[in-house]
Amino acid sequence: MGRLTKEPELRYTTGNNTAVASFTLAVNRRFAQEGQPKADFINVVAWSKTAEFVGKYFTKGIQVAIVGRIQTRTWDDNEGKKHYVTEVVAEEAYFADSKRSGETGGGSPAPRTYSENPPSSGDGFYPIDEDDELPF
């Protein structure tokens, strides 16, 4: 989970027109030592429907969660120099920012509230009293 460092780059392969999106996540380190970086920058690549989703909805600065696998690959450039890259291949991509107020997505995060009354949304969840025993 991290924040996008810039807008995702959405391209299509020449052979079969498959969507591919590339982007970088800044992932905060939990325990940064003095003099050490406070974040790691992780290269991510997404393919097909996931790439189209990323290209359409992800923007610079938003916090996202990625589920995928680590891939390493190498290639030789035109001068014969070998290049190595390690990246995450995204299999799933999710928004991880809290919902924001307003229609445009701006503003500050909506406060989280707790209600003593059962929700009226019908989702089946309601608060329990601390004195009640749990059924398990």
matplotlib code that plots the C-alpha trace (Angstrom):
import matplotlib.pyplot as plt

x = [0.0, 1.4, 0.8, 1.2, 4.3, 2.9, 0.1, 0.0, 1.3, -1.3, -0.2, -1.3, 0.8, 1.3, 0.7, -2.7, -3.6, -3.4, -3.6, -0.5, -0.2, 3.0, 3.3, 5.4, 4.2, 5.9, 5.6, 6.4, 8.9, 7.6, 10.9, 13.1, 16.5, 18.2, 20.0, 18.0, 15.1, 11.7, 10.0, 10.7, 9.7, 8.1, 7.6, 4.2, 2.9, -0.7, -2.2, -5.5, -8.6, -6.6, -4.4, -7.5, -8.9, -5.7, -5.4, -8.9, -9.2, -5.8, -4.1, -1.0, -1.0, -3.8, -3.3, -3.8, -3.4, -2.0, -2.2, 0.3, 3.6, 7.2, 8.8, 12.5, 13.6, 16.6, 17.2, 20.1, 19.9, 21.1, 24.7, 24.8, 24.5, 22.4, 19.6, 17.8, 14.4, 12.3, 8.6, 5.3, 2.8, -0.5, -3.3, -5.7, -5.8, -7.9, -8.4, -7.0, -7.8, -10.6, -13.7, -13.6, -16.5, -17.8, -18.6, -15.2, -13.3, -11.7, -11.9, -10.7, -11.4, -14.9, -14.8, -15.4, -18.3, -19.9, -23.7, -25.4, -28.4, -28.4, -27.8, -30.8, -29.0, -30.1, -26.6, -27.2, -24.5, -25.3, -23.3, -23.4, -23.3, -20.1, -22.1, -23.5, -21.8, -20.6, -22.2, -18.9]
y = [0.0, 3.4, 6.6, 7.1, 9.3, 10.4, 9.7, 6.1, 5.5, 3.6, 2.0, -0.8, -3.6, -3.6, -7.3, -7.9, -4.4, -5.5, -2.7, -2.2, 0.4, 1.4, 3.4, 3.9, 3.7, 5.5, 3.1, 4.5, 2.5, 1.7, 2.2, 4.6, 5.1, 8.5, 9.1, 6.4, 6.9, 7.2, 5.5, 2.9, 3.5, 0.3, 0.0, -1.6, -2.9, -3.9, -5.7, -5.9, -4.9, -4.0, -1.7, 0.0, 0.5, 2.0, 4.2, 5.5, 6.0, 6.3, 9.7, 11.1, 11.3, 8.9, 6.0, 2.5, -1.1, -3.6, -7.4, -9.1, -10.9, -9.7, -10.2, -9.7, -9.4, -8.4, -7.1, -5.9, -2.4, -1.3, -0.8, -4.4, -3.2, -5.5, -3.9, -5.4, -4.5, -5.7, -4.8, -5.9, -7.3, -6.1, -8.7, -6.6, -2.8, -1.0, 2.5, 2.9, 6.6, 7.4, 8.7, 12.5, 14.9, 16.8, 15.6, 16.4, 14.3, 17.3, 18.4, 16.6, 13.0, 12.3, 11.8, 8.3, 8.2, 5.8, 5.7, 4.3, 3.5, 0.6, 1.6, 2.2, 1.1, -2.5, -3.9, -6.0, -4.6, -2.9, -2.0, -4.4, -3.4, -4.2, -6.1, -8.6, -11.9, -12.9, -16.1, -17.9]
z = [0.0, -1.0, -2.8, -6.6, -7.3, -10.7, -13.1, -14.3, -17.9, -19.9, -23.2, -25.5, -26.9, -30.7, -31.2, -29.6, -28.3, -24.6, -22.1, -19.8, -17.1, -15.3, -12.1, -9.0, -5.4, -2.6, 0.4, 3.8, 5.9, 9.4, 11.1, 9.3, 10.8, 10.9, 7.6, 5.8, 3.3, 4.9, 1.9, -0.8, -4.4, -5.9, -9.6, -10.5, -13.8, -14.4, -17.5, -19.3, -17.3, -14.2, -16.4, -17.8, -14.3, -13.1, -16.1, -15.7, -12.0, -10.4, -10.1, -8.6, -4.8, -4.1, -1.7, -3.2, -2.2, -4.7, -4.6, -6.9, -7.3, -7.6, -10.9, -12.0, -15.6, -17.6, -21.1, -23.2, -24.7, -28.1, -26.8, -25.3, -21.7, -19.5, -17.5, -14.5, -13.1, -10.2, -10.2, -8.8, -11.3, -10.1, -10.1, -8.0, -7.4, -4.7, -3.5, 0.0, 0.8, 3.1, 1.4, 1.0, 1.2, -1.8, -5.3, -6.8, -4.4, -2.7, 0.9, 4.0, 4.9, 6.3, 10.0, 11.3, 13.7, 16.0, 16.6, 19.7, 17.5, 15.1, 11.5, 9.3, 6.2, 6.7, 6.6, 9.6, 11.9, 15.1, 18.3, 21.2, 24.9, 26.7, 29.4, 26.8, 26.5, 23.1, 21.7, 21.1]

ax = plt.figure().add_subplot(projection="3d")
ax.plot(x, y, z, "-o")
ax.set_aspect("equal")
plt.show()
